[in-house]
Each structure stands twice: as structure tokens, then as C-alpha cells.
Amino acid sequence: MSDETSRFDDVLRGHHRASLVELSPKVRAQLAQRRHAALRGSSPHRSHRWGFAAAGLAALCALAIGVQFRNPPTSSPAADGMLASTTSAAVRADSIILDQDPDFYAWLASPDAMQVAME
Amino acid sequence: MQYHRLLLVLVLLLAPMFAVAQDQPATTTPLPEWDQLTSAQRDELIAPLRERWNSSPDERTRLVERARRWKAMPTDTRKRAHHGMQRWEKMSPEQRQQAKALFHAMRGMDKAEREAFLTKWHAMTPQQRDDWVAAHPAPARRRGQGRD
């Protein structure tokens, strides 16, 4: 197995694990019930159908992951949105971080300064 | 009927994937390292500082000095300074005035003097503390030294 294939498998497994973590207990219980019900009433004909369904689902997941890989994170709307909020935080931090002597800020969090609670 | 059941299971299986995709911008998608940002994104991040730099020529020396001091600070001191900065951010103008007066008064003291001063400070009433701050203000800031 090539490194690329192995990496792809790892990423795929990672996404699968992440998706499982996101499932609510209610959904998990529903899935378990439906899986048991399906297994109880399964026939060879149904097994084929489930096989096709599983293959289709796997293809769908692979497609979704592939699309994610093709979109660089730096240019996605999500990253831009995060950058916008980061920028507003940077504006706020800039207005404070260089306003005062850094040693004064360090003193404010010192044990001496904590003893003279000003707030 | 079979088709509907299959569809329902597929929807249930795919739903968390969409939920994950929607949550990612806020929780799991990290922004890249600086070198991987586009020049437009870098400009956006630097813009506030550029504006301040250009609009305050007489503040530039002070900005450079403070930036150098931040960079030169040991990691633990820098971390403490960040906590102090957060404390400063939450203070009222009166509390800031008091903090600066105390800093300037105590920075030249040795350990014994600081302990004696703190004992005296704790014994003061709020009015006495206000009077002390009025009598021992922090040195007036020269033009261009920054903002409160």
C-alpha cells in the first residue's frame, strides 16, 4: 500500500471517528435499533441491497472528503469568516497591547499587584 | 417501503456529517500558519497597526520600544503580562489610574519596603486610598506615549 493510499485511509478513518463522536445518543440508539431490525429480517436479496447501499454511502463519503481536500482552507468562506473575527480581535488587542509598558502589564499580574485588588 | 427505510437510514447516517461540516468553522478548522496566509489576509491582519502607525507619527518610537520589550521578555513573564493586560482591559478609568500610581510607586521599592507599603495600603480606607493616588499620581505621559 502506497503512502498516499495509507494517508487517505487514515484520513477516512479519522473522519469516520469524528462523525461517530458527533452522533447524539438518541441517533445512536435509533441506528442500533434499525440495524438490529434489519439484521433480524434480512434475506440474501436484502443483503445485496444493503451492500449496494453501503457501497453508495462509502462513495458519497469519499466524494465529500475529496471535495474537502480540493478546497484549500485559506480561501474557504469558513476560513475567511474566522479571519474576520480574528481581525476584529487583533484590532482590540492592538489597541491595548502597545498602549502600556509591557512591564506594567506583567506587574499587574504579579503577586504584589494581586494584593492591591483594584477591581 | 424498503426504499423509504433505506432512505431514512442514509439520512440518519449522513446527518452527523453535515453537522460536523457546519461546526468546523467555529471549532475544528484552524487557520494556517502566517506563511500560508494570502497577502490579502496578511494585509487585513496588519491593517489596524498600519493605521495606528501612520496616524500617530510621534507615537512610533514608543510602539517600537514596546514591541521590542514584548519580544525580549522571557516566556513566563510574557504570559504574565498577557494576564495583566486582560486585567487592565476590565478596569475602569479610576482603577487604571490607581494601578498606574501603585506601579510607579512600588517599582523602585525593595522587598521590605514593598511589604511595609502593602501593609499600610491594606489598612487604608477607600477614601484614604483615593487621597493617596491623588497625592502620588503616575508620571504624566509625554505627548505620543500612548493611550489609556
HADDOCK unambig.tbl for C-alpha pairs under 7 A between the chains (distance, minus, plus):
assign (segid A and resid 19 and name CA) (segid B and resid 16 and name CA) 5.89 0.50 0.50
assign (segid A and resid 19 and name CA) (segid B and resid 17 and name CA) 5.79 0.50 0.50
assign (segid A and resid 19 and name CA) (segid B and resid 20 and name CA) 6.85 0.50 0.50
assign (segid A and resid 22 and name CA) (segid B and resid 16 and name CA) 6.01 0.50 0.50
assign (segid A and resid 22 and name CA) (segid B and resid 20 and name CA) 6.95 0.50 0.50
assign (segid A and resid 23 and name CA) (segid B and resid 16 and name CA) 5.91 0.50 0.50
assign (segid A and resid 74 and name CA) (segid B and resid 32 and name CA) 6.87 0.50 0.50
assign (segid A and resid 74 and name CA) (segid B and resid 37 and name CA) 6.41 0.50 0.50
assign (segid A and resid 78 and name CA) (segid B and resid 25 and name CA) 5.08 0.50 0.50
assign (segid A and resid 79 and name CA) (segid B and resid 25 and name CA) 6.70 0.50 0.50
assign (segid A and resid 79 and name CA) (segid B and resid 31 and name CA) 6.46 0.50 0.50
assign (segid A and resid 82 and name CA) (segid B and resid 25 and name CA) 6.88 0.50 0.50
assign (segid A and resid 87 and name CA) (segid B and resid 44 and name CA) 6.92 0.50 0.50
assign (segid A and resid 87 and name CA) (segid B and resid 45 and name CA) 5.43 0.50 0.50
assign (segid A and resid 90 and name CA) (segid B and resid 45 and name CA) 6.94 0.50 0.50
assign (segid A and resid 91 and name CA) (segid B and resid 48 and name CA) 5.65 0.50 0.50
assign (segid A and resid 94 and name CA) (segid B and resid 49 and name CA) 6.74 0.50 0.50
assign (segid A and resid 98 and name CA) (segid B and resid 63 and name CA) 6.09 0.50 0.50
assign (segid A and resid 98 and name CA) (segid B and resid 66 and name CA) 6.11 0.50 0.50
assign (segid A and resid 98 and name CA) (segid B and resid 67 and name CA) 6.97 0.50 0.50
assign (segid A and resid 99 and name CA) (segid B and resid 146 and name CA) 5.14 0.50 0.50
assign (segid A and resid 99 and name CA) (segid B and resid 147 and name CA) 5.55 0.50 0.50
assign (segid A and resid 99 and name CA) (segid B and resid 148 and name CA) 6.92 0.50 0.50
assign (segid A and resid 100 and name CA) (segid B and resid 146 and name CA) 6.89 0.50 0.50
assign (segid A and resid 101 and name CA) (segid B and resid 66 and name CA) 6.28 0.50 0.50
assign (segid A and resid 102 and name CA) (segid B and resid 66 and name CA) 6.55 0.50 0.50
assign (segid A and resid 102 and name CA) (segid B and resid 69 and name CA) 6.75 0.50 0.50
assign (segid A and resid 102 and name CA) (segid B and resid 70 and name CA) 6.22 0.50 0.50
assign (segid A and resid 102 and name CA) (segid B and resid 81 and name CA) 6.31 0.50 0.50
assign (segid A and resid 104 and name CA) (segid B and resid 103 and name CA) 6.89 0.50 0.50
assign (segid A and resid 105 and name CA) (segid B and resid 81 and name CA) 4.59 0.50 0.50
assign (segid A and resid 105 and name CA) (segid B and resid 82 and name CA) 6.99 0.50 0.50
assign (segid A and resid 105 and name CA) (segid B and resid 84 and name CA) 4.54 0.50 0.50
assign (segid A and resid 105 and name CA) (segid B and resid 85 and name CA) 5.29 0.50 0.50
assign (segid A and resid 106 and name CA) (segid B and resid 77 and name CA) 6.34 0.50 0.50
assign (segid A and resid 106 and name CA) (segid B and resid 80 and name CA) 5.20 0.50 0.50
assign (segid A and resid 106 and name CA) (segid B and resid 81 and name CA) 3.63 0.50 0.50
assign (segid A and resid 106 and name CA) (segid B and resid 84 and name CA) 5.60 0.50 0.50
assign (segid A and resid 108 and name CA) (segid B and resid 84 and name CA) 4.64 0.50 0.50
assign (segid A and resid 109 and name CA) (segid B and resid 80 and name CA) 5.75 0.50 0.50
assign (segid A and resid 109 and name CA) (segid B and resid 81 and name CA) 6.64 0.50 0.50
assign (segid A and resid 109 and name CA) (segid B and resid 83 and name CA) 5.97 0.50 0.50
assign (segid A and resid 109 and name CA) (segid B and resid 84 and name CA) 4.50 0.50 0.50
assign (segid A and resid 118 and name CA) (segid B and resid 95 and name CA) 5.68 0.50 0.50
assign (segid A and resid 118 and name CA) (segid B and resid 99 and name CA) 6.99 0.50 0.50
assign (segid A and resid 119 and name CA) (segid B and resid 91 and name CA) 6.40 0.50 0.50
assign (segid A and resid 119 and name CA) (segid B and resid 95 and name CA) 6.57 0.50 0.50
